[in-house]
């Protein structure tokens, strides 16, 4: 049953049932809703039910009617409408009240402790609407959500205004403010009591003031007196015990407007607001990080390759020069450093970009099949060859052939590959007819081919044919902050693909990523991130989600041992960059060649030589 709730200046609110086709309101006792308020006509207005809607109409043409702060002569009523007849403040509700006043008992004292079921139901309804709005608009504009929340708070509590203040540098700043007309208050800082806000911030506890001007604690406050405040409620916004701000509602005209139930309801709204604010601020921060990442990637991306360290800038410079030619390129570096990405970028920037880019992993194909994979075969060439089929060389015609893990190619195939590269012709398995090919070769390996040549595991002539230009990719652990940019880019990419709720890394996780050596390089980092996106239910990845707990960190070594380890790695890195030439490496480092030999033997696990051997490089 609909009700009209009256908020007298003295005493608790009263509720009247609207159960007749016509319900009259005015000062005269004969009205269905008899009110004692200044400016009210004897027969001021009436609520007419037409079978579907409740409509408020004027009776006395001199009686002023305001609905939600706007002058009306006739208007359809909806749940939550605020009515002003003269100086009488009322609210229309579509819900029934447990304690109802009538024309016969309007003067009866109402127990202020009696629960107001209508208000509770209305509050729960608004809270439910607000929660649904949060669920469906969590990625929307936070200001729209705050305005929607404040409109609901003002509506349910019967306040004239609602203000949300957030802490900035320890001081409360108005973030949103709304009035009963659901309009934004432009200068809300002058419409709230500083002393009340300060008390709530200090205690982190909700506060209700029924008559601020006569209140012993706040009655003499300059802000309370200046604002002529009557009813005020203020509750803290807390996130995991930390104060985010406060939610403030007030009225200048009605005393005793709020009761304990109103304060409890406001506290629930504050809890919801705290949750969405904390999440929204986090999302806002993460979006800012993402925007920053996009800008960083724009400056630090070379095609699909990400990097800004000095060694990667050298790689990009060399790649740009080499790509426009047709010479062979050998890409070296540890497993997982992104050698195929470099190969693709060489192709993409070459005159052959419109041709095919064909990849073959020389270490992943059985030895008895790799010749057929490279050069093709004819029908009947071997058991199972039921039809003729071209190989990778033919498939890469007018394009680029990427020979990955070239160090794994068997010696007998190395001879045939060398002939194909020299003569630019191939022979299918089982066929004696040559086929001309026009392709560019890009090869990659994680092996030291100089050492493989010394072991007679790789042909020197093929090595020089492939290694016209060498591009060395540094390991991830030596690329500084590149690892963080790459991690963020991989997270953004795969989180979108997997529709994951993860939106970023927790600050400790970024530190752990930076410290971890990543022996598997970018491939290992990418796999860890993918696993975490699948298994993690939180918005931010923690170190343990990436298996980067304390046990994953490298132990602290004694200083002398750490210096020796650094020197060893540095010497071996310089040796690799000089393609194994010990004489050149010793010259670059300014040391005796025997020093290089000592580190090289130690890396192989052999004891250092005893005195005066020269460099074989």
Phi and psi in degrees as a GROMACS rama.xvg file:
@    title "Ramachandran Plot"
@    xaxis  label "Phi"
@    yaxis  label "Psi"
@TYPE xy
-64.4769  154.409  UNK-2
-138.963  156.951  UNK-3
-115.565  126.198  UNK-4
-106.484  129.265  UNK-5
-107.971  135.307  UNK-6
-110.912  86.7831  UNK-7
-66.6203  157.688  UNK-8
-68.8751  -27.3602  UNK-9
-121.141  134.571  UNK-10
91.0302  171.935  UNK-11
-76.1783  163.679  UNK-12
-62.7477  153.909  UNK-13
-124.983  146.074  UNK-14
-118.004  139.3  UNK-15
-124.277  134.501  UNK-16
-76.7547  140.461  UNK-17
-109.267  90.3941  UNK-18
-120.367  -4.76877  UNK-19
-103.039  159.657  UNK-20
-58.6754  -33.9762  UNK-21
-131.797  123.582  UNK-22
-117.15  119.578  UNK-23
-95.5346  150.057  UNK-24
-131.439  135.767  UNK-25
173.055  -175.47  UNK-26
-78.5452  -31.9363  UNK-27
-64.3851  144.206  UNK-28
-65.367  -21.3082  UNK-29
-74.9346  -7.03813  UNK-30
-72.9976  151.292  UNK-31
-62.3937  -36.7016  UNK-32
-119.421  96.7891  UNK-33
-91.5041  122.561  UNK-34
-122.701  143.309  UNK-35
-108.646  97.9149  UNK-36
-153.323  145.833  UNK-37
-64.7772  149.607  UNK-38
77.8389  5.00641  UNK-39
-96.9823  130.645  UNK-40
-76.6743  161.683  UNK-41
-59.0053  -43.3861  UNK-42
-128.035  91.8282  UNK-43
-86.7901  -49.2071  UNK-44
-156.321  172.937  UNK-45
-145.603  150.468  UNK-46
-105.445  119.476  UNK-47
-110.643  126.958  UNK-48
-99.9683  119.057  UNK-49
-98.7859  15.0887  UNK-50
99.6856  -17.4097  UNK-51
-132.329  -46.2472  UNK-52
-119.983  156.568  UNK-53
-102  124.128  UNK-54
-120.093  132.503  UNK-55
-94.403  127.672  UNK-56
-128.93  148.841  UNK-57
-75.9109  147.506  UNK-58
-108.269  -49.4188  UNK-59
-95.4297  118.223  UNK-60
-64.0326  -15.5944  UNK-61
-92.9668  -5.15761  UNK-62
-85.236  119.912  UNK-63
-78.2476  136.414  UNK-64
-125.199  127.819  UNK-65
-118.612  130.429  UNK-66
-118.809  115.662  UNK-67
53.5394  39.4118  UNK-68
83.6648  0.040933  UNK-69
-114.662  137.447  UNK-70
-66.8195  134.773  UNK-71
-140.673  152.809  UNK-72
-106.988  -28.5288  UNK-73
-156.333  137.458  UNK-74
-160.605  146.065  UNK-75
-74.3803  136.405  UNK-76
-93.3434  140.881  UNK-77
-126.634  162.542  UNK-78
-58.5599  129.847  UNK-79
95.0007  -2.78661  UNK-80
-61.9365  137.617  UNK-81
-98.1857  127.963  UNK-82
-114.599  140.114  UNK-83
-128.301  115.002  UNK-84
-114.371  109.623  UNK-85
62.6031  -120.511  UNK-86
-107.09  9.74957  UNK-87
-83.6034  127.86  UNK-88
-101.031  125.651  UNK-89
-134.993  164.49  UNK-90
-137.999  140.592  UNK-91
-101.431  132.891  UNK-92
-130.861  143.052  UNK-93
-85.6633  0.496589  UNK-94
-104.318  153.78  UNK-95
-80.9398  154.689  UNK-96
-105.694  152.851  UNK-97
-80.9671  -30.4548  UNK-98
-116.452  110.392  UNK-99
-116.847  138.487  UNK-100
-96.7284  148.997  UNK-101
-129.694  179.271  UNK-102
-64.9009  -19.8416  UNK-103
-89.648  -22.4231  UNK-104
-128.818  29.3482  UNK-105
-64.2049  -27.7278  UNK-106
-88.3539  -0.787776  UNK-107
-70.8297  137.936  UNK-108
-66.2956  135.787  UNK-109
-104.384  133.486  UNK-110
-69.8226  114.857  UNK-111
-66.4325  -14.609  UNK-112
-87.5364  -6.35758  UNK-113
-64.2213  127.949  UNK-114
-65.7008  138.98  UNK-115
-98.9479  93.3184  UNK-116
-64.1921  -36.1091  UNK-117
-61.1516  -46.402  UNK-118
-62.223  -40.5761  UNK-119
-63.657  -44.1093  UNK-120
-64.5698  -42.9101  UNK-121
-62.361  -41.2084  UNK-122
-63.7401  -44.4025  UNK-123
-63.3602  -39.5223  UNK-124
-62.3986  -45.8394  UNK-125
-64.8145  -39.9584  UNK-126
-61.8393  -41.1898  UNK-127
-63.9016  -43.4718  UNK-128
-61.0692  -43.1143  UNK-129
-63.8488  -43.2187  UNK-130
-61.8837  -43.1123  UNK-131
-62.8075  -39.3152  UNK-132
-62.1963  -40.1011  UNK-133
-63.718  -41.1121  UNK-134
-65.5641  -36.572  UNK-135
-93.3142  -15.7451  UNK-136
-125.497  27.0998  UNK-137
-62.3047  -25.483  UNK-138
-96.866  4.39585  UNK-139
-84.7103  -165.967  UNK-140
-70.6128  124.013  UNK-141
-65.7292  -32.9971  UNK-142
-63.6831  -37.6264  UNK-143
-62.9923  -40.315  UNK-144
-65.2059  -42.0657  UNK-145
-65.8775  -40.1364  UNK-146
-63.8434  -42.1016  UNK-147
-62.4352  -41.8419  UNK-148
-64.7085  -46.1511  UNK-149
-64.4327  -36.8094  UNK-150
-60.1702  -42.3842  UNK-151
-65.4479  -40.8199  UNK-152
-63.9499  -46.9335  UNK-153
-61.9167  -40.8028  UNK-154
-63.2718  -48.6067  UNK-155
-72.5003  -40.2665  UNK-156
-83.1399  -16.1  UNK-157
78.8441  15.082  UNK-158
-74.4505  162.444  UNK-159
-84.2441  -27.9736  UNK-160
-152.62  154.668  UNK-161
-132.611  139.083  UNK-162
-133.998  135.752  UNK-163
-114.707  124.729  UNK-164
-116.283  136.356  UNK-165
-117.184  149.006  UNK-166
-77.627  131.483  UNK-167
-134.137  115.466  UNK-168
55.9418  36.6431  UNK-169
83.9661  -2.46102  UNK-170
-115.746  140.475  UNK-171
-73.5922  130.156  UNK-172
-126.122  133.579  UNK-173
-64.6012  122.666  UNK-174
-102.23  -31.6513  UNK-175
-154.921  146.505  UNK-176
-150.8  132.107  UNK-177
-136.568  150.617  UNK-178
-108.177  -178.148  UNK-179
-68.6762  -14.7776  UNK-180
-87.037  5.06374  UNK-181
61.9599  38.8567  UNK-182
-118.101  152.278  UNK-183
-75.2424  134.158  UNK-184
-87.7712  120.792  UNK-185
-73.8782  -41.043  UNK-186
-118.846  76.2534  UNK-187
-80.197  -19.4371  UNK-188
-62.6678  -27.1507  UNK-189
-88.7264  7.03641  UNK-190
-116.265  13.9497  UNK-191
-130.762  156.964  UNK-192
-87.9386  116.838  UNK-193
-63.6659  -37.4495  UNK-194
-67.127  -38.8231  UNK-195
-68.9267  -44.1097  UNK-196
-60.6411  -42.9765  UNK-197
-63.1476  -41.3414  UNK-198
-61.1238  -44.2271  UNK-199
-66.0081  -38.6872  UNK-200
-65.2468  -38.9181  UNK-201
-70.6659  -41.1203  UNK-202
-91.5874  -19.5365  UNK-203
57.0845  31.92  UNK-204
-126.487  147.217  UNK-205
-66.9387  154.557  UNK-206
-139.629  136.994  UNK-207
-127.256  132.043  UNK-208
-125.506  113.239  UNK-209
-77.3089  -36.9927  UNK-210
-141.128  91.8153  UNK-211
-62.6973  -34.4918  UNK-212
-68.9676  -27.3691  UNK-213
-104.499  0.560723  UNK-214
-68.5576  134.29  UNK-215
-64.6773  -31.3394  UNK-216
-83.9074  -34.5387  UNK-217
-121.081  -3.84829  UNK-218
-59.9962  -29.294  UNK-219
-96.5837  3.28421  UNK-220
-65.5488  134.96  UNK-221
-60.0435  -40.2583  UNK-222
-68.4106  -37.5214  UNK-223
-66.2285  -44.4173  UNK-224
-66.608  -44.9683  UNK-225
-63.1818  -35.9767  UNK-226
-87.6017  -9.17925  UNK-227
55.0995  46.6234  UNK-228
-71.9991  146.196  UNK-229
-113.14  -73.183  UNK-230
-108.818  135.538  UNK-231
-142.187  138.773  UNK-232
-129.376  141.099  UNK-233
-145.991  128.084  UNK-234
-128.956  148.346  UNK-235
-78.698  152.721  UNK-236
-105.785  112.159  UNK-237
-118.93  139.934  UNK-238
-130.03  108.249  UNK-239
54.3422  40.479  UNK-240
86.0644  -12.3191  UNK-241
-90.7723  136.537  UNK-242
-78.8565  120.592  UNK-243
-92.3994  -32.691  UNK-244
168.364  -157.189  UNK-245
-139.848  155.472  UNK-246
-112.775  123.769  UNK-247
-126.235  130.743  UNK-248
-131.73  148.485  UNK-249
-159.241  167.042  UNK-250
-141.803  139.16  UNK-251
-95.2944  -13.1191  UNK-252
-109.129  -29.4316  UNK-253
-112.497  123.14  UNK-254
-86.7307  149.077  UNK-255
64.4086  25.4197  UNK-256
-66.051  -33.6495  UNK-257
-107.099  143.404  UNK-258
-121.607  -176.604  UNK-259
-62.2507  -36.2208  UNK-260
-62.7996  -38.341  UNK-261
-63.7835  -39.6026  UNK-262
-66.2558  -40.437  UNK-263
-62.3707  -43.1895  UNK-264
-63.7425  -42.0676  UNK-265
-63.3875  -35.4657  UNK-266
-63.1293  -37.9624  UNK-267
-66.3659  -43.8131  UNK-268
-59.6842  -40.2604  UNK-269
-63.9413  -38.7754  UNK-270
-61.5795  -44.2685  UNK-271
-64.6649  -41.2615  UNK-272
-64.6361  -39.5366  UNK-273
-60.6332  -42.7791  UNK-274
-61.8665  -50.1452  UNK-275
-69.9985  -33.2471  UNK-276
-66.6238  -45.2684  UNK-277
-60.4037  -45.3803  UNK-278
-66.9929  -41.4979  UNK-279
-66.1994  -40.2617  UNK-280
-66.2898  -37.6891  UNK-281
-64.6293  -45.6287  UNK-282
-62.8746  -39.6141  UNK-283
-61.8001  -42.1268  UNK-284
-64.2149  -42.0699  UNK-285
-68.2487  -36.8553  UNK-286
-64.0556  -39.3481  UNK-287
-62.4297  -41.6949  UNK-288
-62.2867  -39.1903  UNK-289
-66.9301  -42.0603  UNK-290
-61.8398  -40.9534  UNK-291
-63.7224  -40.0244  UNK-292
-63.2926  -42.1529  UNK-293
-59.7687  -42.6291  UNK-294
-66.4692  -40.3363  UNK-295
-64.0327  -41.679  UNK-296
-64.4709  -34.1568  UNK-297
-61.4148  -36.7059  UNK-298
-86.1926  -23.338  UNK-299
-115.854  13.9976  UNK-300
-107.686  134.768  UNK-301
-120.171  92.0224  UNK-302
67.3951  -124.15  UNK-303
-92.9257  4.65965  UNK-304
-99.7034  133.086  UNK-305
-109.047  132.017  UNK-306
174.996  145.546  UNK-307
-139.979  -0.517936  UNK-308
-72.1877  162.723  UNK-309
-58.9048  -41.5501  UNK-310
-66.166  -35.9812  UNK-311
-73.9896  -33.487  UNK-312
-63.8654  -35.8447  UNK-313
-64.5229  -39.6923  UNK-314
-60.6944  -46.1275  UNK-315
-63.2171  -40.5475  UNK-316
-63.4624  -45.1263  UNK-317
-66.4003  -41.3668  UNK-318
-61.3351  -42.2402  UNK-319
-62.8009  -37.2042  UNK-320
-73.4702  -39.903  UNK-321
-74.3215  -34.1396  UNK-322
-60.3113  -35.2847  UNK-323
-76.8275  -10.5051  UNK-324
-94.1739  -174.194  UNK-325
-120.282  17.0552  UNK-326
-79.3039  160.124  UNK-327
-75.3242  147.805  UNK-328
-128.158  134.957  UNK-329
-112.449  121.018  UNK-330
-102.787  123.799  UNK-331
-119.643  158.242  UNK-332
151.402  168.428  UNK-333
-65.6586  163.412  UNK-334
-60.6452  134.955  UNK-335
86.8799  10.0373  UNK-336
-86.2545  -8.12543  UNK-337
100.593  35.2538  UNK-338
-64.8837  -36.1553  UNK-339
-66.8935  -35.4478  UNK-340
-60.5239  -41.135  UNK-341
-63.5589  -43.2544  UNK-342
-60.9969  -43.2291  UNK-343
-64.4695  -37.116  UNK-344
-69.1921  -36.1047  UNK-345
-58.842  -45.5238  UNK-346
-64.8838  -44.2552  UNK-347
-64.1666  -29.644  UNK-348
-97.8119  5.32727  UNK-349
-96.0222  167.142  UNK-350
-64.4915  -13.5896  UNK-351
-92.4603  13.6678  UNK-352
-57.6409  -30.0754  UNK-353
-80.9306  -10.0988  UNK-354
-87.3361  178.176  UNK-355
-74.71  151.789  UNK-356
-113.671  110.335  UNK-357
-113.028  133.384  UNK-358
-116.023  139.968  UNK-359
-138.337  128.27  UNK-360
-91.4353  108.137  UNK-361
-68.3675  -16.4413  UNK-362
-96.4513  -4.33416  UNK-363
-105.17  -2.01416  UNK-364
-113.129  133.024  UNK-365
-54.909  146.822  UNK-366
-58.717  -34.7692  UNK-367
-76.3503  -7.8682  UNK-368
-112.385  -15.0543  UNK-369
-66.5966  -34.003  UNK-370
-62.9239  -41.8709  UNK-371
-65.5726  -37.1457  UNK-372
-66.1274  -37.5592  UNK-373
-76.2209  -47.9867  UNK-374
-110.828  -8.38218  UNK-375
86.3391  177.122  UNK-376
-150.023  165.469  UNK-377
-105.563  162.374  UNK-378
-58.3073  130.716  UNK-379
83.941  3.81908  UNK-380
-63.4638  -29.9407  UNK-381
-158.349  170.489  UNK-382
-60.2053  126.603  UNK-383
97.1368  -10.101  UNK-384
-82.6045  79.4157  UNK-385
-83.2717  -9.42369  UNK-386
-154.3  155.49  UNK-387
-70.632  144.937  UNK-388
-147.076  134.043  UNK-389
-73.3538  159.276  UNK-390
-100.056  -170.09  UNK-391
-67.0141  -32.5613  UNK-392
-61.2405  -47.1163  UNK-393
-66.2695  -37.3697  UNK-394
-66.2732  -27.1617  UNK-395
-90.7312  10.5826  UNK-396
-50.4154  129.628  UNK-397
66.4276  14.1131  UNK-398
-131.996  -144.446  UNK-399
-124.024  134.244  UNK-400
-108.158  120.411  UNK-401
-101.337  113.107  UNK-402
-96.8795  93.7757  UNK-403
-81.1732  149.247  UNK-404
51.5975  50.0526  UNK-405
-63.7284  -23.9735  UNK-406
-66.4612  -13.7319  UNK-407
-91.7743  -1.88743  UNK-408
-70.7612  128.409  UNK-409
-59.7917  151.691  UNK-410
-59.2332  -41.6347  UNK-411
-64.6589  -29.8196  UNK-412
-79.1177  -26.1196  UNK-413
-61.8708  -37.0829  UNK-414
-63.3236  -46.4658  UNK-415
-67.9287  -36.4442  UNK-416
-65.684  -41.7167  UNK-417
-61.0382  -43.0268  UNK-418
-63.129  -40.9068  UNK-419
-63.7638  -38.0822  UNK-420
-71.8557  -37.3599  UNK-421
-73.153  -45.0977  UNK-422
-95.6244  -12.2503  UNK-423
58.0476  33.2026  UNK-424
-134.58  152.175  UNK-425
-131.807  156.703  UNK-426
-120.415  126.173  UNK-427
-68.6241  150.863  UNK-428
-61.6926  126.724  UNK-429
86.9418  6.45769  UNK-430
-129.321  146.43  UNK-431
-106.412  0.577815  UNK-432
-90.5234  128.756  UNK-433
-77.3205  151.003  UNK-434
-124.29  126.047  UNK-435
-74.7343  141.089  UNK-436
-131.374  143.452  UNK-437
-124.588  92.9006  UNK-438
-138.794  163.177  UNK-439
-108.303  139.487  UNK-440
-105.378  127.588  UNK-441
-124.368  124.964  UNK-442
-118.471  160.277  UNK-443
-146.643  148.584  UNK-444
-156.736  151.622  UNK-445
-102.17  5.80324  UNK-446
-95.3  157.633  UNK-447
-87.1439  99.8641  UNK-448
-67.6852  -24.8147  UNK-449
-61.7761  -42.1882  UNK-450
-69.5231  -36.2854  UNK-451
-64.5791  -36.1147  UNK-452
-65.1665  -42.8777  UNK-453
-64.2315  -28.9976  UNK-454
-86.5486  2.42455  UNK-455
61.9635  28.622  UNK-456
-98.2449  -7.58463  UNK-457
-145.732  138.638  UNK-458
-75.5832  131.383  UNK-459
-67.1559  -39.1511  UNK-460
-64.9484  -36.851  UNK-461
-67.8423  -38.4611  UNK-462
-58.0754  -46.7969  UNK-463
-70.0859  -28.0603  UNK-464
-69.421  -37.6461  UNK-465
-81.8266  -35.9808  UNK-466
-95.1673  52.974  UNK-467
-67.0479  -46.1283  UNK-468
-128.84  131.074  UNK-469
-105.589  131.97  UNK-470
-116.617  114.595  UNK-471
-98.4006  125.299  UNK-472
-96.9431  120.952  UNK-473
-69.9639  151.342  UNK-474
-67.5963  158.146  UNK-475
-61.2736  -34.9167  UNK-476
-65.7387  -16.2409  UNK-477
-104.375  12.262  UNK-478
-107.345  14.1676  UNK-479
60.3406  -132.653  UNK-480
-74.7467  -2.29321  UNK-481
-55.5157  -34.2454  UNK-482
-62.5257  -34.3328  UNK-483
-71.8643  -42.0825  UNK-484
-64.604  -42.113  UNK-485
-65.256  -42.2037  UNK-486
-60.9114  -44.1933  UNK-487
-65.7573  -39.8358  UNK-488
-65.7258  -41.7051  UNK-489
-65.8235  -40.3046  UNK-490
-62.6083  -46.8124  UNK-491
-60.3807  -43.092  UNK-492
-64.8196  -52.6918  UNK-493
-77.9694  -27.488  UNK-494
-64.8767  -39.8848  UNK-495
-66.6817  -42.1364  UNK-496
-64.4868  -38.3955  UNK-497
-93.7918  0.30773  UNK-498
52.73  43.5346  UNK-499
-81.9538  150.007  UNK-500
-80.2603  -7.67708  UNK-501
-69.1505  133.448  UNK-502
-121.348  -5.64054  UNK-503
177.87  -172.511  UNK-504
-106.335  139.888  UNK-505
-67.9422  149.329  UNK-506
-51.3368  -42.5664  UNK-507
-62.3938  -28.0123  UNK-508
-68.4504  -39.3405  UNK-509
-62.7739  -39.0592  UNK-510
-64.0371  -40.8418  UNK-511
-66.8396  -39.3072  UNK-512
-61.3597  -41.7274  UNK-513
-66.6636  -34.4889  UNK-514
-83.327  -27.6601  UNK-515
-69.7363  139.404  UNK-516
-75.2533  -17.3118  UNK-517
49.6183  68.936  UNK-518
-61.3437  -27.1365  UNK-519
-91.7414  5.17577  UNK-520
58.8114  -145.412  UNK-521
-63.9193  -35.2202  UNK-522
-62.092  -42.0036  UNK-523
-65.4578  -43.7344  UNK-524
-60.1709  -44.8332  UNK-525
-63.7266  -42.4725  UNK-526
-66.0719  -38.7903  UNK-527
-63.402  -41.9076  UNK-528
-65.94  -43.0604  UNK-529
-59.2989  -45.5408  UNK-530
-61.098  -43.0329  UNK-531
-64.3445  -38.5374  UNK-532
-64.2991  -33.1914  UNK-533
-74.9561  -40.1019  UNK-534
-95.43  -23.7181  UNK-535
-82.5243  136.498  UNK-536
-105.262  0.176306  UNK-537
-96.3241  165.688  UNK-538
-76.8239  -28.1816  UNK-539
-119.921  134.895  UNK-540
-77.2173  130.73  UNK-541
-94.7126  163.499  UNK-542
-54.1369  -40.0627  UNK-543
-66.6258  -24.4567  UNK-544
-65.392  -26.6159  UNK-545
-103.163  16.1556  UNK-546
56.4057  41.5932  UNK-547
-118.719  40.0188  UNK-548
-68.3921  -178.696  UNK-549
-55.3866  -32.8454  UNK-550
-68.9772  -19.0138  UNK-551
-82.6988  -14.1138  UNK-552
-78.6784  145.873  UNK-553
-65.1239  140.199  UNK-554
-67.58  154.959  UNK-555
-80.2655  121.64  UNK-556
-94.4223  153.949  UNK-557
-57.3154  150.93  UNK-558
-58.4267  -44.4745  UNK-559
-62.9339  -41.1306  UNK-560
-68.0303  -37.5956  UNK-561
-65.2162  -40.8149  UNK-562
-63.1707  -43.2053  UNK-563
-63.4126  -40.1461  UNK-564
-65.5142  -41.6657  UNK-565
-63.2082  -45.3051  UNK-566
-61.3828  -41.3996  UNK-567
-59.9796  -49.4279  UNK-568
-63.6875  -39.7178  UNK-569
-65.7529  -42.7079  UNK-570
-64.2815  -45.4934  UNK-571
-65.534  -35.7059  UNK-572
-65.2495  -45.3562  UNK-573
-62.7664  -38.3944  UNK-574
-62.8339  -41.4321  UNK-575
-67.2837  -37.8302  UNK-576
-68.7708  -24.5855  UNK-577
-95.5307  18.1749  UNK-578
56.7504  36.0041  UNK-579
84.2694  3.90164  UNK-580
-80.0421  106.263  UNK-581
-71.8992  -35.7277  UNK-582
-61.9663  -46.8178  UNK-583
-65.3182  -39.5737  UNK-584
-64.2173  -44.3162  UNK-585
-61.2064  -39.1575  UNK-586
-64.7559  -43.5865  UNK-587
-63.315  -38.9715  UNK-588
-87.2975  -10.9199  UNK-589
71.0747  36.0292  UNK-590
-127.47  169.178  UNK-591
-70.6994  141.169  UNK-592
-55.7093  -26.9189  UNK-593
-65.3914  -27.7753  UNK-594
-64.0458  -42.454  UNK-595
-62.7135  -43.3302  UNK-596
-61.5017  -38.8595  UNK-597
-61.8835  -46.2835  UNK-598
-66.7751  -35.6857  UNK-599
-67.0984  -42.5012  UNK-600
-67.0358  -37.6862  UNK-601
-63.6063  -36.0037  UNK-602
-66.5246  -34.116  UNK-603
-78.0345  -12.976  UNK-604
93.7486  4.59781  UNK-605
-91.3622  152.683  UNK-606
-68.3188  147.078  UNK-607
-59.5557  146.863  UNK-608
-69.4103  152.983  UNK-609
-92.9352  83.9277  UNK-610
86.119  161.5  UNK-611
15.3464  32.5294  UNK-612
-87.4368  139.736  UNK-613
-84.1165  179.281  UNK-614
-84.9777  133.762  UNK-615
-91.6558  -3.69954  UNK-616
